[in-house]
Amino acid sequence: MIKQLHQSLIVTVCISFASAVYGQDVVIDIDPSVSTSIAGHLNLEREKFFNLSHGGVNFESTINNTTRSDNYFKTLKMNFGRSLGMVNSAVKWGNNVREDAARPGYVDMAYLQSKSAPSVGTFSADFGRAFPGNLGVAFHENHNAYPTFMPQVTTTLAGTDGNLPTNTAAAAELAVGLLKYNYTNWTRPATYELINEPHYSLDKTLLADLHTAVWQKAKDEGVSTLIGGPCSSTAYYYKAKYSSFSGLSDFINNTKGKLDFYSFHVYDYLGYNADANDFTGRVSSGLPIEGVLDLVPNYTIINYGKEVPMVISEHGGYISKTEEADLDFLANKYFPGSGFTYEMKRRSISNYIMVSSAIANTMAFMNHPHTILKAVPFILLESFAWDPKYYSSLLVANNFTDKTNWQESQLIHFYQFFKGVQGRRVKSLTKSLDVQHHAFVDGNKLIIVLNNLANKVEPLKLNLPTTDVSEISVRRLGRNTDFTPYLTEGVVSTVDGLQLLGREAMVITVTYNSAINQALLVDEKPLYGTSCAKTFPFSSNTYVYVDHIDSIDYAYMRVGVSRAGGINKVMNFKLNNKTISVPAEDCVGRIDDGSDYASTKIIPFDKSLLVKGRNTLNVEFPDNNSGGIGAVVFRIGYIQNTTAMASVQPKPVLTRVAGSANIWKVSVGGSAKSVSMKVFDMQGKSVYNQKSANTGMLELNLGSAINKGVYILKIQTEKGSFSEKIMVI
């Protein structure tokens, strides 16, 4: 039995939905002495992935419970992710948007600026220290947000959701004016999407022109907010053998690949299937979205010579309102009752769907730290003002009426599951397609995060150092036979014999008696194929160019695939005429919804198969039915150095100097003799380098040395390194 360690977590009996079918062990080789960055990104950037759909302003006062708010931002280390309706709020409820009498159809900019009174709200000193530079929020916009004095066009199909301003210059002036004057440097949106989930029938040329106009205006005005879109409602770009990717690729082309990022939402849409006694439907999380995350930068590399960043301002999984009756059916079957307590347990069924899908998405996003700027699960702090019973609220007013007594929904499990997951990424390899995996080192702790995408039990064989271990803890998140979630945590004596139940996620923390030092640094570089999003009937070649083949520690390929549902999933791969075994997914029954099957084959291969220059990958569908390949990407781990390195202790403290745009005070403690500070862009390119023989309190003065945007500051001493995201404005 698992010993309970944390009383705050819900502990229940772990019962799998999967039948007790045991296959071969899932072997995962983990070497905590080998640090593994991805395109230069070494440390887990929690602010990218573990976010709450909240703007951060007045966070503590909204909760009105110091113990709870401290738990959220101190213990669970929530970050802030999403806010909706910048222009809409200013137009409907603000006091500084009016038409310019001298310029009909334009906003009066002098009036807008004079009436702007940006506020940072109220917050504690601890909260301010936790978020020193910028709250890092991704904003996106309501439909029909612009004032009626601006000429607009409406498409027939889109109806009331279809208004777009036709004067893009006027719209850009308003949007950028609000970004510039209605916020402080601390509260200003980190990213901005011009319309939330635009209707497919909207004028695509006008939509692109609007985005380009706002993007250019932000550059001209020196506004730090990154501008992107189209904020699509789904990520089904794998549909119909990747032909559906044209919806996004057309937008990229119409904006000439210029935007600061491109964006879409990622959701699983499920309904209860009585025959399967399970929730089934369209699954994009996990393997399908991995292929999309490869496809977007592969396309822009080919067509625009660059990887584009991506923002996922909403993701998760839910059941539609038409399926609410199924929740009633299941609740009445397994735990009949009434009242508020019953309702909270009933909604925990959908809470699990949201959290489980969000975990599968997040595990995929964490494989792409070089291109993902922000990913936000669709979990709101609360929704009392407009819908007290909204399904995606973390805090629910007691009896749906008393907001002085917030009740926590089991959406909290997302943040509890990832609690303490931090540190530098370390080497972790497996041939399994079904078990998502990451490993990190934080001081003397090895933290392993696993997620089972399949409905069957997956026995684990973890190859990792087992000497000098003081404790092993295991956290599990899954679902009970009544469809409600469980979250357990306890200690085990060994990692031998561990298994993942069907659709279960797990965090294993191995604590050693001494710090885990780095013996080797490997940088995993993505190398993209020469073609993407293509359909073929039998076999096709894709070429990947490898510039050098020395100093390779490991290599694996990622191949996005899409075929019609219900047909053979067998594929044959040949790399430079050498056959590579392609495993079948155990989760195929979940990701084939009957109309489409989409997956990503993530396959380690022997580095000796690579040649310098052009490498040929042949993909074959032996059943003669056609299929589509989204992207072919080689991930190659190049050895960087063999210098032992520990984390900088104590961690440096970074504070933006008040009244100065791009000057920070950097406090470097400890006994370091020298320090270097390097700034990298989001593609891992070094753009600034500063060295000093002094330690203690240093000044980082970027001035106008680099363009505005989001960067990574890396502080290096002979004691180790530390990375922090900064925003240059």
C-alpha positions in Angstrom: 0.0 0.0 0.0 1.1 3.6 -0.6 1.8 5.6 2.5 0.0 8.9 2.6 2.3 11.9 2.9 0.1 14.9 2.2 -3.2 15.2 3.9 -4.2 18.0 1.5 -4.4 15.7 -1.4 -7.4 13.4 -2.1 -6.4 9.8 -1.4 -8.5 7.0 -2.7 -8.1 3.5 -4.0 -6.5 3.4 -7.5 -8.7 1.4 -9.7 -7.9 1.2 -13.5 -10.5 1.5 -16.2 -8.3 -0.7 -18.3 -8.6 -4.4 -18.4 -5.7 -6.1 -16.6 -3.8 -6.6 -19.8 0.0 -6.4 -19.3 2.3 -5.9 -22.2 6.0 -5.7 -22.3 7.7 -3.3 -19.9 8.0 0.3 -20.9 11.7 0.9 -20.6 12.8 4.4 -19.9 16.5 5.2 -19.6 17.2 8.2 -17.4 20.7 9.6 -16.7 20.5 12.5 -14.3 24.1 13.4 -14.8 23.5 14.3 -18.4 21.7 17.7 -18.7 19.7 18.0 -21.9 18.7 21.3 -23.3 16.3 21.7 -26.2 17.6 24.4 -28.6 19.4 26.0 -25.7 16.5 25.8 -23.2 17.8 23.8 -20.2 15.8 24.8 -17.2 12.0 24.1 -17.1 10.3 27.4 -17.6 7.3 26.9 -15.4 5.8 30.2 -16.4 5.2 28.9 -19.9 3.2 25.9 -18.9 1.6 25.9 -15.4 -0.8 28.8 -15.8 -4.2 29.9 -14.6 -6.7 31.6 -16.8 -6.5 34.8 -14.9 -4.9 38.2 -15.5 -3.1 38.3 -12.1 -4.3 41.8 -11.1 -6.2 41.6 -7.7 -5.6 37.9 -7.6 -5.2 37.8 -3.8 -8.1 40.1 -3.0 -10.4 38.0 -5.3 -9.6 34.9 -3.4 -9.8 36.8 -0.1 -8.0 34.0 1.8 -4.3 34.5 2.5 -3.7 30.8 3.2 -5.3 29.8 -0.1 -3.7 32.5 -2.3 -0.3 31.8 -0.7 -0.7 28.1 -1.5 -1.5 28.9 -5.1 1.4 31.2 -6.0 4.0 30.1 -3.4 3.5 26.3 -3.0 1.8 25.3 -6.3 3.7 28.1 -8.1 0.8 29.0 -10.4 1.6 31.6 -13.0 -0.9 33.7 -14.9 -2.0 32.9 -18.4 -5.0 34.3 -20.1 -7.3 37.3 -20.1 -10.1 38.1 -22.5 -11.4 41.4 -24.0 -9.0 44.3 -24.0 -10.6 46.4 -26.7 -14.1 45.2 -25.8 -13.7 46.2 -22.1 -12.4 49.6 -23.0 -15.2 50.3 -25.5 -18.0 49.0 -23.3 -16.9 49.9 -19.8 -14.0 52.3 -20.1 -14.0 56.0 -20.2 -11.3 56.9 -22.7 -12.5 55.6 -26.1 -14.4 58.1 -28.3 -14.4 59.1 -31.9 -12.0 61.8 -33.1 -14.1 64.6 -34.5 -11.4 65.6 -36.9 -11.0 62.0 -38.2 -14.3 60.2 -38.5 -13.9 56.4 -37.9 -10.7 56.9 -35.8 -10.4 57.0 -32.0 -9.4 60.3 -30.4 -5.9 59.4 -29.3 -5.2 62.5 -27.3 -8.3 61.9 -25.3 -7.5 58.2 -24.9 -4.1 59.0 -23.5 -5.3 61.8 -21.2 -8.0 59.6 -19.6 -5.9 56.5 -19.2 -5.2 55.6 -15.6 -3.5 52.3 -15.5 -3.5 50.5 -12.2 -1.6 47.6 -10.8 -4.3 46.7 -8.3 -3.5 45.6 -4.8 -1.1 42.9 -3.9 1.2 41.7 -1.1 5.0 42.2 -1.0 5.4 38.5 -1.5 3.2 38.5 -4.6 5.2 41.4 -6.1 8.5 39.6 -5.5 7.1 36.4 -7.1 6.3 38.3 -10.3 8.9 41.1 -10.5 9.0 42.1 -14.2 5.7 41.4 -15.9 2.7 39.2 -15.1 3.2 37.5 -18.4 -0.5 37.3 -19.4 -1.7 36.2 -22.9 -4.7 38.4 -23.9 -7.1 37.6 -26.6 -10.1 39.6 -27.8 -13.8 39.3 -27.8 -15.9 39.1 -31.0 -17.4 42.4 -32.2 -15.0 44.4 -29.9 -14.5 47.5 -31.9 -16.7 50.7 -31.5 -19.6 51.2 -33.8 -18.1 54.4 -35.2 -15.5 52.3 -37.0 -16.7 50.9 -40.3 -17.2 47.1 -40.1 -18.1 44.2 -42.3 -20.3 41.2 -41.3 -20.4 37.9 -43.0 -23.7 36.2 -43.3 -22.6 32.9 -41.9 -20.8 34.4 -38.9 -23.8 36.4 -37.9 -23.3 38.4 -34.7 -19.8 36.9 -34.4 -18.7 38.2 -37.8 -17.9 41.9 -37.4 -14.5 43.0 -38.4 -13.3 46.6 -38.8 -12.5 47.4 -42.4 -10.2 50.3 -41.6 -7.3 48.3 -40.3 -5.2 51.4 -39.7 -7.9 52.9 -37.3 -8.3 49.5 -35.6 -4.6 49.1 -35.1 -4.3 52.6 -33.7 -7.0 51.8 -31.1 -5.6 48.4 -30.1 -2.0 49.6 -29.8 -3.0 52.8 -28.0 -4.8 50.7 -25.4 -1.7 48.4 -25.0 0.5 51.5 -24.7 -1.5 53.7 -22.3 -4.0 51.5 -20.4 -1.3 49.3 -18.7 1.8 49.6 -16.6 5.0 47.7 -17.6 3.9 45.1 -15.0 0.4 44.6 -16.2 0.8 45.0 -19.9 -0.1 41.9 -21.9 2.9 39.7 -22.8 1.0 38.6 -25.9 -2.1 39.7 -27.7 -4.4 37.8 -30.1 -6.8 40.0 -32.0 -9.9 37.8 -31.9 -10.7 34.8 -29.9 -11.6 31.8 -32.1 -12.6 33.7 -35.3 -15.4 32.1 -37.3 -14.3 30.2 -40.4 -16.4 32.4 -42.7 -14.8 35.7 -41.8 -12.9 37.5 -44.6 -9.5 35.8 -44.3 -7.7 38.5 -46.2 -9.2 41.2 -44.0 -8.4 39.1 -40.9 -4.8 38.8 -41.9 -4.5 42.5 -42.9 -5.9 43.5 -39.4 -3.3 41.3 -37.7 -0.5 42.7 -39.8 -1.6 46.3 -39.2 -1.7 45.9 -35.4 1.7 44.0 -35.5 3.3 46.8 -37.5 1.7 49.6 -35.3 3.0 47.9 -32.1 6.5 47.9 -33.6 6.3 51.5 -34.7 5.1 52.6 -31.2 7.7 50.5 -29.4 5.0 48.5 -27.5 6.5 45.4 -25.9 3.4 43.2 -26.3 3.9 40.4 -28.9 1.2 40.3 -31.6 -0.1 37.1 -33.2 -3.0 35.0 -34.2 -5.3 33.6 -35.6 -6.3 32.1 -32.2 -8.1 29.2 -33.9 -10.7 27.3 -31.9 -9.1 23.9 -32.7 -5.8 22.3 -33.7 -7.3 19.8 -36.1 -4.6 20.6 -38.7 -3.9 16.9 -39.0 -7.5 16.2 -40.4 -7.9 14.7 -43.8 -4.3 13.7 -44.1 -3.1 17.2 -43.1 -5.1 19.0 -45.8 -6.8 20.9 -43.0 -3.5 22.6 -42.3 -4.3 25.0 -45.1 -6.5 26.9 -42.6 -3.4 28.0 -40.7 -0.9 28.0 -43.5 -3.1 30.4 -45.5 -3.1 32.8 -42.5 0.7 32.5 -42.1 1.1 33.3 -45.8 -1.4 36.1 -45.8 0.6 37.7 -42.9 3.8 36.8 -44.7 5.1 35.0 -41.7 5.7 38.3 -40.0 3.7 38.0 -36.8 5.5 37.5 -33.5 3.7 34.2 -33.0 1.0 32.0 -34.4 -1.7 30.5 -32.2 -4.6 28.0 -31.8 -6.5 26.3 -29.0 -6.1 22.6 -28.3 -9.1 20.7 -27.0 -10.3 17.1 -26.6 -14.1 17.0 -27.3 -15.6 13.9 -25.7 -18.9 12.3 -25.0 -20.0 9.3 -23.0 -20.0 6.1 -25.0 -22.3 3.6 -23.3 -20.9 0.6 -25.3 -17.3 1.4 -24.3 -18.4 2.7 -20.8 -16.0 5.6 -21.4 -15.7 9.1 -22.8 -14.7 9.0 -26.4 -14.5 11.4 -29.3 -12.0 13.8 -30.9 -8.6 13.6 -29.1 -6.0 16.1 -30.1 -3.9 15.9 -26.9 -0.8 13.8 -26.7 0.5 12.3 -30.0 -1.8 14.2 -32.4 -0.7 17.6 -31.1 3.0 16.7 -31.1 2.8 16.4 -34.9 1.1 19.9 -35.1 3.8 21.5 -32.9 6.4 20.1 -35.3 4.4 21.0 -38.4 4.0 24.8 -37.8 7.8 25.6 -37.5 8.6 23.0 -40.2 6.3 24.9 -42.6 7.8 28.3 -41.7 11.4 27.0 -41.9 10.7 25.9 -45.4 8.8 29.0 -46.5 10.2 31.8 -44.4 13.5 30.5 -43.2 12.6 30.7 -39.5 10.9 28.8 -36.7 7.9 30.7 -35.5 6.9 30.8 -31.9 3.4 29.6 -30.8 0.9 30.6 -28.1 -1.8 28.2 -26.9 -4.0 30.6 -24.9 -6.6 27.8 -24.2 -6.2 24.0 -23.9 -7.8 21.1 -22.2 -10.7 18.8 -22.7 -14.4 18.9 -22.0 -17.8 17.5 -22.8 -20.3 19.5 -24.7 -23.5 20.9 -23.1 -25.4 18.3 -25.0 -23.6 15.7 -22.9 -24.6 17.1 -19.6 -27.3 14.4 -19.4 -24.6 11.9 -19.4 -23.1 13.4 -16.3 -26.5 13.1 -14.6 -26.7 9.5 -15.7 -23.3 8.6 -14.4 -23.7 10.5 -11.1 -27.1 8.9 -10.4 -25.7 5.5 -11.3 -22.6 5.7 -9.0 -23.4 8.2 -6.3 -27.0 9.3 -6.3 -27.8 12.4 -4.2 -28.6 16.0 -4.4 -27.4 19.4 -3.1 -24.2 21.3 -3.5 -21.9 18.5 -2.3 -23.4 16.1 -4.8 -23.1 18.7 -7.6 -19.4 19.3 -6.9 -18.8 15.5 -7.1 -20.8 15.3 -10.2 -18.8 18.0 -11.9 -15.6 16.3 -10.9 -16.2 13.9 -13.7 -15.8 16.7 -16.2 -13.0 18.1 -14.0 -11.0 15.0 -14.6 -11.5 15.2 -18.4 -10.2 18.8 -18.4 -7.2 18.0 -16.1 -6.2 14.8 -17.9 -6.3 16.4 -21.3 -4.4 19.4 -20.0 -1.7 17.1 -18.6 -1.3 15.3 -21.9 -1.1 18.6 -23.8 1.4 20.1 -21.3 3.6 17.1 -21.5 3.7 17.7 -25.3 4.3 21.4 -25.0 7.2 20.8 -22.7 8.9 19.0 -25.6 8.9 22.4 -27.4 10.3 25.1 -25.1 12.0 26.7 -28.0 8.8 27.5 -29.9 6.0 27.6 -27.2 5.8 31.1 -25.7 2.8 30.3 -23.5 0.3 27.5 -22.9 -2.7 28.0 -20.7 -5.1 25.3 -19.5 -8.7 26.6 -19.7 -9.1 26.8 -15.9 -10.6 30.0 -14.7 -10.0 31.3 -11.1 -13.7 32.0 -10.7 -16.8 33.0 -12.8 -19.3 34.2 -10.2 -20.1 37.6 -11.8 -21.4 36.1 -15.0 -22.1 32.4 -14.4 -21.6 31.0 -10.9 -22.0 27.4 -12.2 -19.5 27.7 -15.1 -17.9 24.3 -15.6 -14.3 25.5 -15.9 -14.0 27.4 -12.6 -11.4 26.5 -10.1 -13.2 28.3 -7.2 -17.0 27.8 -6.9 -19.1 29.9 -4.6 -20.6 27.8 -1.8 -24.1 26.7 -2.9 -23.3 28.8 -6.0 -24.4 31.9 -4.1 -21.9 32.7 -1.3 -18.6 34.0 -2.8 -17.3 34.7 0.7 -16.9 31.0 1.0 -15.2 29.6 -2.1 -15.2 25.8 -2.6 -12.3 24.4 -4.6 -13.2 22.2 -7.6 -11.0 19.2 -8.5 -9.5 21.3 -11.4 -6.9 22.1 -8.7 -5.4 18.6 -9.5 -3.6 20.0 -12.5 -1.5 22.3 -10.3 -1.2 19.8 -7.5 0.1 17.2 -10.0 2.9 19.4 -11.3 3.8 20.8 -7.8 7.6 20.8 -7.4 8.3 19.8 -11.0 11.2 22.1 -11.8 15.0 22.2 -12.5 17.2 21.3 -15.4 16.1 18.8 -18.0 18.1 15.6 -18.0 18.4 12.7 -20.4 15.3 10.5 -20.7 14.7 8.2 -23.6 12.2 5.5 -24.4 10.8 3.6 -27.4 7.2 3.7 -26.0 4.8 6.0 -27.9 2.2 5.8 -25.1 4.1 7.0 -22.1 4.9 10.7 -22.2 8.0 11.3 -20.2 10.2 14.1 -18.8 13.0 14.1 -16.2 14.5 17.0 -14.3 17.1 17.5 -11.6 16.6 20.1 -8.8 19.5 19.9 -6.4 19.5 16.4 -4.9 16.2 15.4 -6.5 15.5 13.6 -9.7 11.9 14.4 -10.8 10.4 12.1 -13.4 7.0 13.0 -14.9 5.0 10.3 -16.8 1.6 10.2 -18.5 -0.1 7.1 -19.9 -2.0 8.0 -23.1 -3.4 4.5 -23.4 -6.3 2.8 -21.6 -4.2 -0.2 -20.7 -1.8 -0.9 -17.8 1.8 0.0 -18.7 4.5 -1.8 -16.6 7.5 0.4 -16.1 11.2 -0.4 -16.1 13.1 2.7 -15.1 16.9 2.6 -15.6 18.3 5.2 -13.2 20.9 5.4 -10.4 19.6 3.7 -7.3 22.6 4.1 -4.9 22.7 6.8 -2.2 18.9 7.2 -2.4 17.2 8.6 0.8 13.6 8.5 -0.4 11.3 7.8 -3.4 7.9 9.4 -3.5 5.2 8.7 -6.1 2.3 11.0 -7.0 -0.5 9.5 -9.1 -3.5 11.1 -10.8 -6.1 9.0 -12.4 -9.8 8.2 -12.3 -12.0 5.8 -10.2 -14.6 3.4 -11.5 -17.2 6.1 -10.8 -15.4 8.4 -13.3 -14.3 10.8 -10.5 -10.6 11.6 -10.2 -8.1 10.6 -7.6 -4.8 12.1 -6.6 -2.5 10.2 -4.2 1.0 10.6 -2.9 3.2 8.3 -0.9 6.6 6.7 -0.5 7.8 3.5 -2.0 11.0 1.5 -1.3 12.0 1.0 -5.0 11.1 2.0 -8.5 11.1 -1.6 -9.5 7.6 -3.0 -10.3 6.0 0.4 -10.7 3.2 0.5 -13.3 1.0 3.1 -14.8 -2.7 2.3 -14.8 -4.8 3.2 -17.8 -4.8 7.0 -18.4 -2.9 7.5 -15.3 -0.2 10.2 -14.8 2.7 10.0 -12.3 5.4 12.1 -10.7 8.3 10.1 -9.2 10.7 12.1 -7.0 13.9 10.3 -6.2 15.8 12.1 -3.4 19.5 11.4 -3.1 21.7 12.1 -0.1 23.9 14.5 -2.1 23.4 16.9 -5.0 23.3 15.5 -8.5 26.0 17.2 -10.4 26.2 17.5 -14.2 28.8 15.5 -15.9 27.7 16.2 -19.5 25.7 18.8 -21.3 23.8 17.8 -24.4 21.8 20.3 -26.6 19.0 18.7 -28.5 18.7 20.4 -31.8 15.6 20.0 -34.1 16.4 19.5 -37.7 13.4 19.8 -40.1 12.6 18.0 -43.2 12.5 19.5 -46.7 8.7 19.0 -47.1 5.7 18.8 -44.9 1.9 18.4 -45.0 1.9 16.1 -48.0 -0.4 13.3 -49.1 0.7 10.2 -51.0 -0.8 6.8 -51.8 2.0 4.4 -51.0 5.5 5.7 -50.2 7.3 9.0 -50.2 10.8 10.4 -49.4 11.6 13.3 -47.2 15.1 14.7 -46.7 16.7 16.0 -43.6 20.0 17.8 -43.8 22.5 17.2 -40.9 25.3 19.7 -40.9 27.7 17.6 -38.7 27.6 14.1 -37.3 30.4 14.4 -34.7 29.7 14.8 -31.0 26.3 13.1 -31.2 25.1 11.6 -28.0 21.7 10.3 -29.2 19.2 10.8 -32.1 15.5 10.2 -32.6 12.9 11.1 -35.2 9.4 12.6 -35.0 7.1 11.9 -37.9 3.5 13.2 -37.9 1.1 10.9 -39.6 -2.6 11.2 -40.6 -4.8 8.6 -42.2 -8.5 7.9 -42.6 -10.0 6.3 -39.5 -10.6 2.6 -39.2 -7.8 1.4 -41.6 -4.4 -0.3 -41.1 -2.0 1.7 -38.9 1.1 -0.2 -40.0 3.9 2.0 -41.4 7.4 1.2 -42.7 10.4 3.5 -42.2 13.7 3.4 -43.9 16.5 5.9 -43.0 19.2 6.0 -45.6 18.0 2.5 -46.8 18.1 1.0 -43.3 14.8 -0.3 -41.9 13.7 1.2 -38.6 11.2 -0.5 -36.4 8.0 1.5 -35.9 6.0 0.6 -32.8 2.3 0.6 -32.7 0.5 2.8 -30.2 -1.6 1.2 -27.4 -3.6 4.4 -27.5 -4.7 3.9 -31.1 -8.3 3.2 -30.0 -8.5 6.7 -28.4 -6.9 8.7 -31.2 -8.8 7.1 -34.0 -12.2 8.6 -33.8 -13.6 6.7 -36.8 -13.1 9.6 -39.3 -9.4 10.4 -38.7 -6.4 8.8 -37.2 -3.5 11.1 -36.3 -0.4 10.4 -34.4 3.3 11.2 -34.1 5.9 8.5 -34.4 8.6 9.4 -31.9 11.4 6.9 -32.5 14.9 6.7 -31.2 17.4 5.4 -33.8 21.1 4.5 -33.9 23.2 7.6 -34.6 25.4 5.6 -36.9 22.5 5.6 -39.5 23.1 9.4 -40.0 25.3 10.8 -42.8 26.6 14.3 -43.1 24.5 16.3 -45.5 21.3 14.9 -47.0 19.6 12.0 -45.1 16.7 10.2 -46.8 13.7 9.0 -44.8 11.3 6.8 -46.8 7.8 6.4 -45.3 5.6 3.6 -46.7 2.0 2.7 -46.2 2.1 -1.0 -47.1 -1.7 -1.4 -47.4 -1.7 0.9 -50.5 -4.2 3.3 -48.9 -3.1 6.9 -48.9 -1.9 8.9 -45.9 -0.5 12.2 -45.0 2.8 13.2 -43.4 2.8 16.4 -41.4 6.4 17.0 -40.5 9.6 15.0 -40.3 12.0 16.3 -37.6 15.2 14.8 -36.4 16.0 15.6 -32.8 19.8 15.2 -32.3 21.5 15.5 -29.0 24.9 17.2 -29.6 27.5 17.0 -26.7 28.3 20.5 -25.6 30.9 20.1 -22.8 31.8 17.8 -19.9 32.1 20.5 -17.2 30.5 19.5 -13.9 27.9 22.1 -12.8 25.5 22.5 -10.0 22.7 25.0 -9.6 23.7 28.5 -8.5 22.9 28.7 -4.8 21.4 30.9 -3.6 19.4 31.7 -6.7 20.0 35.2 -8.2 17.4 37.8 -7.6 16.3 39.9 -10.6 14.6 43.3 -10.1 13.7 45.8 -12.8 14.8 49.3 -11.9 11.8 51.6 -11.4 11.5 54.2 -14.0 14.0 52.5 -16.4 12.8 50.6 -19.4 15.4 47.9 -19.7 17.7 48.0 -16.6 17.7 45.3 -14.0 19.5 44.9 -10.7 20.9 41.4 -10.3 21.8 40.1 -6.9 24.3 37.2 -7.1 25.1 35.7 -3.7 27.3 32.9 -2.6 31.1 32.7 -3.0 31.3 33.1 -6.8 34.4 34.8 -8.0 33.0 36.0 -11.3 29.7 36.1 -13.2 28.6 36.3 -16.8 25.1 37.3 -17.9 24.0 36.2 -21.4 20.6 37.0 -23.1 19.2 34.6 -25.6 16.2 35.1 -27.9 13.4 32.5 -27.9 15.1 30.6 -30.7 18.2 30.1 -28.4 20.4 32.7 -30.2 22.8 34.7 -28.0 22.0 38.4 -28.4 23.9 39.9 -25.4 26.9 39.0 -23.3 28.2 40.7 -20.2 31.0 39.5 -17.9 32.1 40.8 -14.5 34.8 39.9 -12.1 32.6 41.3 -9.3 29.7 39.6 -7.7 27.0 40.8 -5.3 24.7 43.4 -6.8 25.2 43.8 -10.6 23.5 45.9 -13.2 22.1 44.5 -16.4 21.6 47.5 -18.7 20.2 46.4 -22.1 19.2 49.9 -23.2 18.3 49.7 -26.8 20.8 46.9 -27.6 18.2 44.4 -28.6 14.7 44.4 -30.0 11.7 44.3 -27.7 10.3 40.9 -26.9 10.7 37.9 -24.6 14.2 36.7 -23.8 16.0 34.3 -21.5 18.7 35.7 -19.2 21.3 33.1 -18.3 23.6 33.8 -15.3 26.7 31.7 -15.1 29.3 31.5 -12.3 31.9 28.8 -11.6 29.3 27.5 -9.1 26.7 26.9 -11.8 24.0 28.6 -13.9 20.5 30.1 -13.5 18.0 31.1 -16.2 15.1 33.6 -16.0 12.6 34.9 -18.6 12.8 38.7 -19.1 10.7 41.0 -21.3 12.5 43.8 -23.1 10.2 46.8 -23.7 
